[in-house]
Structures are given as structure tokens and as C-alpha cells.
Amino acid sequence: MLPQEAIPAGPAVLRLPVEGDADQIARACADPDIARFIPFLPSPYSRDDALAWITKTVPEMWENGGAGFVAADPVTDEILGTAGLKPPDRFGASEVGYWLAPWARGRGVATAAVRTLAERAFARGVPRIGLLADVENVGSQQVALRCGFAYEGVLRGAGAPRGGTPGDIAAFGRLSTDPGDPITPFLPFFPGGFPGGSLSDGVVRLTPLTTADAAGYFALASVPDVMDSHVPPGQPEYADSEVVCRYAGHRWLTGQRADIAIRDAGTGEYAGDIQLTGIIPDLGQAMLGYSLRPEFRGRGLVTRAANLLIEWAFANTPLRRIIAGTTPDNVSSHRVLERAGFTREYLVEGLLPGPGGTRVDDVQWARTRP
């Protein structure tokens, strides 16, 4: 597929691995994130494992039409990671894979390596290159978008088992005819990125949901009046709450929804959640939803959270209209929306599923960009 020669790739050079790289590769592969997201690697990873990869796995990749490189510092020759292309399938398509050493992250190495390999492969007639990443590996998915790989969906249960259950894989792809320009997410992350980014007004702090929030998210979803407002209403399952938190970064990055924890700015305690869902890019519209733990109510926290989120959205995304819906008798939610600058627009009769097969009216609200 590619010649076995060194290739300049921005802040790195892609070259063939040699036995002298074994110690650095073994040290890198001891990283918990590499072990987490590439679970087929031996664990613990030893120098002998690195030598086996260098002397057996990589030569087999080349013999079968693929390519395997280390990414090294062009000045010091320090190992920064690896990058390669799988042997082509029967249609000539390939798949790119990579990992970065902990000491090399945040320098654009993976993006440069993937883009370089893709352009070299396309120039040699490869029609398509796929890129697969664990749904929780948001950093790898960001690399895909920066390299012009379009999001194509989720392969359920296609990953290595984790805790006895196969993981889900986010699929991206790029065709030789694609422009290859970086793909800008419709919803950027909060300042600080994912998962550490946040918004705060000094009283509340908004942070992306993560798996660490699953228990709090489930407990709140199980509060009776919160259950009644579910669509459809009913007792939630813990597994479903865990999926919401586990997928939060992936769904945010791919523009599906933003799931956010409302926290007490002073203590960091989980007070509730707020979401942007129902996103319609062509309309520049999204739907606001929120819930708050009973012990945090009556302090204006949801109004603060809504204002923080909407003002951020209008300043940093193409969204121009945020809508919300409430039942006619949910007066406390009406007051939140009024304080957050929403205007009541109309009533939709029987829109929402209610308990026991009933239907419930929905009051529609909206706030538009100034």
C-alpha cells in the first residue's frame, strides 16, 4: 500500500519500528487509557510484548498490504505513538489505527499522523478509510473529525467486552473524494474541553455528564415528580441512566445532544441536570430540559443554569432558537422559563404520553437569539 520509508507528519515523523524502540513502547502501553481503549493489548504490557509487535505483527501488516509505523519526535527520535493502516479489504478499503504515549498528547501528533497516512493512501488508489473508536474515547473521535472523517453511526456491541458486556464503537469514514477539511462540531465543548470544561456564575457550575455521575443521574430520575415528567413517564432503569452518562461526550461531539450536570459551585455537589436535545441544525433549534433534586429547589438554580447554558449556546453555536415544553399544571417550571427569558407560544393538545395510556397537553415555550 505504502513504501516502507520515513514520512514527515507535522510534529512527528512516521518510521518503521526497530527493536531499540521496545522499552519506550512498553512504557507507553502501561498507560491506563491505552489499556482501556485498546483492550486486546496484553495487560500488563511488557518489553517482550513490544518486541513481538515490532518483529512479528508489523512485518505481517506490511506483507498483507497494510502499513505500520511508530510516530517519533523528528529531533530526539523519542517514541510518541504508533499509527498504521490495516490491509485492504476485498474492495480495496482500509482502516486507520493509532495510539499516543501519555507524554505526547495535546501536540497534534495523532491528527497529523492520521491525515498524512490517509492522504498517502488515497494518492495510491485506496477508495475509503474507516476509523473506529470506543464511544467513550472522545479524544480519538475528535481526531477523526479534525482529519475530515465523517461520523457514520455506532456499531453496537462491536468492541471488546468490558465488565462482561461488549463495548460500543463509534464509526467514522472518509472517502478519497471527500474534501478532507476538518469537520467543526455543531456543539463545541465548554471552555476546558471534555470532560473538564465548565460554565459557572459563581453559584452554579455546569459540567458535562460523565460515568461518575451515573448514580446521581439515576437517583434524580427516580424522584416521583421527575418520573412523571419523563417521556414516556415511568421508573427508569439504572442501565439506561448509565448509558446516558457513558455516551454524553460522544453525543455532544457528534451534535446529537448535550447532557450536563448542574452543580453547587461552592461544593461541587450534583444538584440536577440540564440538556439540549432535539437538535435540528438546519433550523438552528434545540430543546431545553432540566431536573433538580428536591433539596436544591427554591434557590433559583435552574434559572441560573438555563441562562448560563442558553447564553453560551447563542454565543458559541449556530443555535438561534431554544424551545421547551411543560404540562399546563407545572407552574414552577413555567416560572423558571419566564425568568430565563422564554415566551409562552402555544398549547399542543394531547402531545405527551401520560400515565396509564393517557395523553397530556404540552405548553410550548421559546427563547430566540437577540
Long-range contacts (C-beta under 8 A, 24 or more apart in sequence): 1-65, 1-66, 1-67, 1-85, 1-87, 1-88, 1-94, 1-121, 1-124, 1-126, 2-67, 2-85, 2-117, 2-120, 2-121, 2-124, 4-62, 7-69, 7-116, 7-117, 7-120, 8-74, 8-116, 9-71, 9-109, 9-112, 9-113, 9-115, 9-116, 9-117, 10-108, 10-109, 10-111, 10-112, 10-113, 10-116, 11-73, 11-74, 11-107, 11-108, 11-109, 11-112, 12-71, 12-72, 12-73, 12-74, 12-80, 12-81, 12-109, 12-112, 12-113, 13-71, 13-72, 13-73, 13-74, 14-69, 14-70, 14-71, 14-72, 14-83, 14-113, 14-116, 14-117, 15-69, 15-70, 15-72, 16-58, 16-68, 16-69, 16-70, 17-53, 17-54, 17-58, 17-68, 17-69, 17-70, 17-82, 18-54, 19-51, 19-54, 19-55, 21-50, 21-54, 21-70, 21-79, 22-47, 22-50, 22-51, 22-54, 23-47, 23-50, 24-78, 24-79, 24-101, 25-50, 25-53, 25-54, 25-70, 25-79, 25-82, 26-50, 27-101, 28-79, 28-81, 28-99, 28-101, 28-102, 29-99, 31-101, 31-102, 33-102, 34-99, 36-134, 37-99, 37-133, 37-134, 37-136, 37-137, 37-140, 38-99, 39-159, 39-160, 39-161, 39-162, 40-160, 58-84, 61-86, 61-87, 66-94, 67-117, 69-113, 69-117, 71-98, 71-100, 71-104, 71-109, 71-110, 71-113, 78-103, 80-104, 80-107, 80-109, 81-109, 81-110, 81-113, 83-110, 83-113, 83-114, 83-117, 84-117, 85-117, 85-121, 85-129, 88-126, 91-127, 91-128, 92-125, 92-126, 92-127, 92-128, 93-126, 93-127, 93-128, 93-129, 93-130, 94-121, 94-126, 94-128, 94-129, 94-130, 95-129, 95-130, 95-131, 95-132, 96-129, 96-130, 96-131, 97-132, 98-143, 105-139, 110-140, 110-143, 111-143, 111-146, 111-147, 114-143, 114-144, 114-147, 115-146, 115-147, 115-148, 115-180, 118-147, 118-148, 118-174, 118-180, 119-180, 122-176, 125-176, 126-176, 127-175, 127-176, 128-173, 128-174, 128-175, 128-176, 129-173, 129-174, 130-171, 130-172, 130-173, 131-171, 131-172, 131-173, 131-174, 132-158, 132-169, 132-170, 132-171, 132-172, 133-169, 133-170, 133-172, 134-159, 134-167, 134-168, 134-169, 134-170, 135-167, 135-168, 135-169, 135-170, 135-246, 135-247, 135-250, 136-211, 136-246, 136-249, 136-250, 137-170, 138-194, 138-195, 138-249, 138-250, 138-253, 141-170, 141-172, 141-250, 141-253, 141-254, 142-253, 144-172, 145-172, 145-182, 145-183, 145-184, 145-185, 145-253, 146-182, 146-183, 147-174, 147-180, 147-182, 148-174, 148-178, 148-179, 148-180, 148-181, 148-182, 148-183, 149-173, 149-174, 149-183, 150-174, 150-178, 150-183, 151-183, 151-254, 154-250, 170-250, 170-254, 185-252, 185-253, 185-254, 185-255, 186-255, 186-279, 186-281, 186-317, 186-318, 187-252, 187-253, 187-255, 187-258, 187-276, 187-279, 187-317, 188-316, 188-317, 189-252, 189-253, 190-312, 194-249, 194-252, 194-253, 195-249, 199-308, 199-309, 199-312, 200-265, 200-308, 201-265, 201-304, 201-307, 201-308, 202-265, 203-265, 203-301, 203-304, 204-262, 204-263, 204-264, 204-265, 204-271, 204-301, 204-304, 204-305, 204-308, 205-262, 205-263, 205-264, 205-265, 205-268, 206-260, 206-261, 206-262, 206-263, 206-274, 206-305, 206-308, 206-309, 207-260, 207-261, 207-263, 208-248, 208-249, 208-252, 208-258, 208-259, 208-260, 208-261, 209-244, 209-245, 209-248, 209-259, 209-260, 209-261, 209-273, 210-245, 210-248, 210-249, 211-242, 211-245, 211-246, 212-245, 213-245, 213-261, 213-270, 214-238, 214-241, 214-242, 214-245, 214-246, 216-261, 216-270, 217-241, 217-244, 217-245, 217-261, 217-270, 217-273, 218-242, 219-293, 220-270, 220-272, 220-273, 220-291, 220-292, 220-293, 221-291, 223-291, 223-293, 223-294, 226-291, 228-355, 229-291, 229-327, 229-330, 231-352, 231-353, 232-353, 233-353, 233-354, 233-355, 255-279, 255-281, 260-305, 260-309, 262-290, 262-292, 262-301, 262-302, 262-305, 264-296, 264-301, 271-296, 271-301, 272-296, 272-301, 272-302, 272-305, 274-302, 274-305, 274-306, 274-309, 276-309, 276-313, 276-319, 276-322, 278-323, 279-319, 281-318, 283-321, 284-318, 284-319, 284-320, 284-321, 285-319, 285-320, 285-321, 285-322, 285-323, 286-313, 286-319, 286-321, 286-322, 286-323, 287-322, 287-323, 287-324, 287-325, 288-322, 288-323, 288-324, 289-324, 290-336, 297-332, 300-339, 302-336, 303-336, 303-339, 303-340, 306-336, 306-337, 306-340, 307-340, 307-341, 310-340, 310-341, 310-367, 314-369, 314-370, 319-369, 320-368, 320-369, 321-366, 321-367, 321-368, 321-369, 322-366, 322-367, 322-368, 323-364, 323-365, 323-366, 324-364, 324-365, 324-366, 325-351, 325-352, 325-362, 325-363, 325-364, 325-365, 326-362, 326-363, 326-365, 327-352, 327-360, 327-361, 327-362, 327-363, 328-361, 328-363, 334-363, 337-365, 340-367, 341-367, 342-366, 342-367, 343-367
